[in-house]
Amino acid sequence: MRYVRNITDVGHLEHDADEGEDKVAKKARLEQLEPMEIVQRYLNNYHRDMEALGVLSPSIEPHASGHIIEQIEYIKKILDAGFAYESCGSVYFDVEKYNKEHHYGKLSGRNIEDLISKTRTLDGQDEKRNPLDFALWKKAAPEHIMHWPSPWSEGFPGWHLECSVMGMKYLGETFDIHGGGMDLKFPHHECEIAQSVAALGHEAVKLWMHNNMITINGKKMGKSYGNFITLEQFFSGDHPALEKAYDPMVIRFFVLQAHYRSTVDFSNAALQGAEKALEKMTETYKRLQHLAAAEKQSVELPDFMTRAYEAMDDDLNTPQVIAVLFEAAKYVNEAADGKIALTAEQLSSLRLLFDVFLVQLLGIRMAETGGDEKATKALGGAMDLLLQIRAKAKAEKDWATSDLIRDELSRLGFSIKDTKNGAEWSIK
Amino acid sequence: MRYVRNITDVGHLEHDADEGEDKVAKKARLEQLEPMEIVQRYLNNYHRDMEALGVLSPSIEPHASGHIIEQIEYIKKILDAGFAYESCGSVYFDVEKYNKEHHYGKLSGRNIEDLISKTRTLDGQDEKRNPLDFALWKKAAPEHIMHWPSPWSEGFPGWHLECSVMGMKYLGETFDIHGGGMDLKFPHHECEIAQSVAALGHEAVKLWMHNNMITINGKKMGKSYGNFITLEQFFSGDHPALEKAYDPMVIRFFVLQAHYRSTVDFSNAALQGAEKALEKMTETYKRLQHLAAAEKQSVELPDFMTRAYEAMDDDLNTPQVIAVLFEAAKYVNEAADGKIALTAEQLSSLRLLFDVFLVQLLGIRMAETGGDEKATKALGGAMDLLLQIRAKAKAEKDWATSDLIRDELSRLGFSIKDTKNGAEWSIK
């Protein structure tokens, strides 16, 4: 499996149309930094946040600015195929001509007549034969910081081009899956399809997968709405709209509770709900590890494993997988509370279920696995000792000591639970 | 301050001469991977290791393969200046001609006659006018995976070129400091100087700084010597030559104990020495935080701050800085042991010294600051409670409980020290 995630460090203009300033260049101008300094900073933060969320890193992470030659070569192919034209040093894709032979808009179910009727006039549009045409190469205005030599002008590639070009370079002329947010379906992905068909004579992507947008308290999130919250702010709680900090695993669990094709609404209530659910899940996972097996079972277990796999096979239905895990959790906790008896075989099938689906597949880090293991291990030992002393004190009716331990621990944020198998502890 | 660290993902040939296979391409061929997949994997590991070591990330991290156009433009400048020539689709720098007007070898104190007498014949050298000439552009052999179009051939840039080109692009025609290992002084940095002078008419670098090499048990480290140990292996201890795992901060502290211009010999004994020294330093730092101030001082403190700054001003003499910190540590520990009395003013000057030089400048993370803070905090609370119970038990002559706590804690790897200010603990 090869996973390519490209970094758009050039060519993404403000209006997602072919006009306006380059987004990176603008930020660089405002902050008086070298454009690539901006890119590096955002890229570092992005990597840091993705790692916190446990998102696997891609096999290759190519930069658009690092593939100018490849983009120029690709533009030549489209020109040779007759689906593009040069105009005032820029090169535009001829959508109308393309649409005569192919369907521009097939992915988003649009058709060109409706599109034309909707398009408003943009400045500099006169360069184009048709308002729907999009730039493959833009001649750089004098104040434009980032530009490269090309057969047509000192300029930069259009932002739809990089994906087709780097996709072909690193995944081949045809590849399996192309992901992206729903907001990129049109025009970005339509333009990618048109570029591939024009340059290669066939589509490059076998399957398009689009995740839905998130909303904040019911409103679309966006700088313009003033309700923009970064992952870093979610992790630190440092944002007026946030009641508290949310652990990256809580965010991850919360997102997986919704299907990737449905919208997710971020609200403090919803996040704290996910937090509680994850705590319950983690608690159950820990209890499952230390659960002792019974000689003979008192109940049959449903075939959770098959049901979880079926849920994933159903277009990655992660909410369904989580529902299965919670149903399985009931059995674990009843066994831990001595209400039912599970055999070694049943326990190991439950452990496999949680390890495969919760840890490996949903990628939820269990508290034990992450963090400073030295301190975590030491803490485990110290807590066992404290609870042992508390048990001893209770047995000897030394209430002063046992109360001291109980009160101090709860003051420190531990919660202690007495079960028939002894006391269990966790950090609130 | 802008810090640029470039990634050589193309053009670095096996023999550091102009022949042999591209290092990245070779690994890709052997592992049947896309070259950039290799680069990404090594880059991810590199970033992970640098972060573990607390090395600050650069402002910009440009890739050689992402600047082919810029390198082609730079080669044109050198050709126009008459210091390079095309030969069989490759372009070579004319060292002999350059040396008539400038001194090739000035940085490493070599002169061209000695160099010529030393050079052995390489295959394909016939393309060159002189064995010392180095490639600016190499025509790609048919089996070569990575190649780009150029005015001279489908090929790739020579590996000396990228640094001059990306340095100029991101730091300007003249910049302050160029770092690197001593092994790069010749020929790499000599060639960089020649390229800048040829293309720009002046040198680009004001100050060259070269760090010395490390050795393993007295031997030069290298794949060929079979004594190659990666940082990851040092951190995990997973290497036959390593007696144990070494914390990244131990490695960092160990390296800083030597001056950057002297060699560092990695041996288990030396690393374990550094480990002990760092533990002592960390211990001292912790005690300093909780030290109570005396009404009046019993001793004068030397002006450690000035001496530490003077050491850094002396070509980054970090071993001297560490010596100053250890001298200061003596005072901290004597105060903690009640042997001397320090005023609040003296304590805050000591705290400032350790924070500025140990933490901020040498970048040594103190145990408290790193790791899973939740577990670390909770552990602190639990240990305080345990030691409180132990003190109580002792007072009540409940030796059973006090012994249980002492024995269990040492079994868990804690070391407990009774001081006149109460018991101190640490994890072994």
Contacts between the chains, C-beta under 8 A, distances in Angstrom:
chain1	res1	chain2	res2	distance
A	2	B	34	7.0
A	2	B	37	6.8
A	34	B	2	7.0
A	34	B	59	7.7
A	34	B	60	6.6
A	34	B	170	5.9
A	36	B	60	4.7
A	36	B	62	6.6
A	36	B	170	6.5
A	37	B	2	6.8
A	37	B	59	4.9
A	37	B	60	5.5
A	40	B	57	7.8
A	40	B	58	7.2
A	40	B	59	6.2
A	40	B	60	5.1
A	40	B	61	6.0
A	41	B	59	7.9
A	44	B	57	5.7
A	47	B	47	7.6
A	57	B	40	7.8
A	57	B	44	5.7
A	58	B	40	7.1
A	59	B	34	7.7
A	59	B	37	4.9
A	59	B	40	6.2
A	59	B	41	7.9
A	60	B	34	6.6
A	60	B	36	4.7
A	60	B	37	5.5
A	60	B	40	5.1
A	61	B	40	6.0
A	62	B	36	6.6
A	63	B	63	7.3
A	63	B	66	5.7
A	65	B	66	6.3
A	66	B	63	5.7
A	66	B	65	6.3
A	66	B	66	2.6
A	66	B	67	7.4
A	67	B	66	7.5
A	68	B	69	5.7
A	69	B	68	5.7
A	69	B	69	6.2
A	69	B	148	5.2
A	69	B	149	6.6
A	73	B	149	7.2
A	148	B	69	5.3
A	149	B	69	6.6
A	149	B	73	7.2
A	170	B	34	5.9
A	170	B	36	6.5
A	370	B	372	7.0
A	371	B	371	6.5
A	371	B	372	2.7
A	371	B	374	7.5
A	371	B	375	5.7
A	372	B	370	7.0
A	372	B	371	2.7
A	372	B	372	4.2
A	372	B	375	6.0
A	372	B	376	6.2
A	374	B	371	7.5
A	374	B	427	6.1
A	375	B	371	5.7
A	375	B	372	6.1
A	375	B	375	4.6
A	375	B	376	4.7
A	375	B	379	5.2
A	375	B	427	7.5
A	376	B	372	6.2
A	376	B	375	4.7
A	378	B	379	5.8
A	378	B	412	6.3
A	378	B	413	6.9
A	378	B	414	6.9
A	378	B	427	5.4
A	379	B	375	5.2
A	379	B	378	5.8
A	379	B	379	4.4
A	379	B	382	6.4
A	381	B	408	7.5
A	381	B	412	3.9
A	381	B	413	8.0
A	382	B	379	6.4
A	382	B	382	4.5
A	382	B	383	6.0
A	382	B	386	6.1
A	382	B	409	7.6
A	382	B	412	7.0
A	382	B	414	7.9
A	383	B	382	6.0
A	385	B	386	6.6
A	385	B	404	7.8
A	385	B	405	6.8
A	385	B	408	4.8
A	385	B	409	7.3
A	385	B	412	7.6
A	386	B	382	6.2
A	386	B	385	6.5
A	386	B	386	6.2
A	386	B	389	8.0
A	388	B	404	8.0
A	389	B	389	6.4
A	389	B	401	6.5
A	389	B	404	7.2
A	389	B	405	7.3
A	392	B	401	7.5
A	401	B	389	6.6
A	401	B	392	7.5
A	404	B	385	7.8
A	404	B	388	8.0
A	404	B	389	7.2
A	405	B	385	6.8
A	405	B	389	7.3
A	408	B	381	7.5
A	408	B	385	4.9
A	409	B	382	7.6
A	409	B	385	7.3
A	412	B	378	6.3
A	412	B	381	3.8
A	412	B	382	7.0
A	412	B	385	7.6
A	413	B	378	6.8
A	413	B	381	8.0
A	414	B	378	6.9
A	414	B	382	7.9
A	427	B	374	6.1
A	427	B	375	7.5
A	427	B	378	5.4
